[in-house]
């Protein structure tokens, strides 16, 4: 029996197209990737693409290529108005670029923020969106929006990516998912002593707030190191030092938070590991490669990772490392990442279409 599709929050239909009004709602997100062999492993999908100044400095153009891609495709699909929504508001440089893009491409570009009483404050999407308008969410307008959480929550993300790739592996040949479990599994093939072999995360946390890793001989040693009850791998990890209120909430919540993954070794630039951030636009009508950059560890990879917890995260946890070098992928790799974005956009469309009502009226 087919499962009924869930309606989206009417105040934030994050992935929606109304054909009769030519109104689109889509997400600008940051996809963290590790290249290992011939495939790109899908690490995390971030609701905030984190458009930092270090990234912008990589592009010597007067308009961010991410903005150019969004504007050009909006015009190509007949939209007269592009609303760019970011909950924390836009910096001055971005506002200047929006004005320039509007003039150059002859399309209305409207910044919107969730900052109360700001000039561009937009508390929620209009109940009757304007015809010919594309709304692009650069952050979840409502953190509780279940359609966004479905895509972004680490446990949910691991499950829907695995289900779709396993169903049609040849169709998504450039992508690989990270195996994800509710208890620690130590992979027998992790013989390279330079790397950790196990990662612990809290499924709903963001920005590397609750991530721990290490190299362990067995699951029991890992649970001890993380401060997790041996009889309950879903008990609150002592290593994260959660406040009392959060520990109590975790103890009574039916939502299981602890996820365990094998550490996927990234490729390296010399002796320095790197991670790739791929910025993508996701919507029912079209998906886009927007830009890509890499973060290269400022710390060389040690010759050997000792048994036990990882004490220095700098060479390993690059997607949230505070000290790393920014660089652009090579032109050939950027072409390949555009193919990755296309495959990933198709995966998202399949997952969302199966789970939610996504418009097309």
Secondary structure, DSSP 8 states (H G I E B T S, - for coil): -----B---TT--SSEEETTTTEEEEEEEEEEEEEETTEEEEEEEESS----HHHHTT--SSS-HHHHHHHHHHHHTT-SEEEEEETT---HHHHHHHHHHHHHHTSEEEEEE--TT-TTB--S--TT--TTEEEEESS-SSTT-HHHHHHHSHHHHHHHHHHHHHHSTTTTTTEEE--EESS----TT---TTS--EEEEETT--TTTTEEEEE-SSHHHHHHHHT--TT-TTS--GGG---HHHHHHHHH-SS--EEEE------EETTEEEEEEEEEEE-SS--EEEEEEEEEESS---S---SEE-S--TTT-GGG-SSEEEE---HHHHHHHHHHHHHHHHHHHHHHHHHB--B--
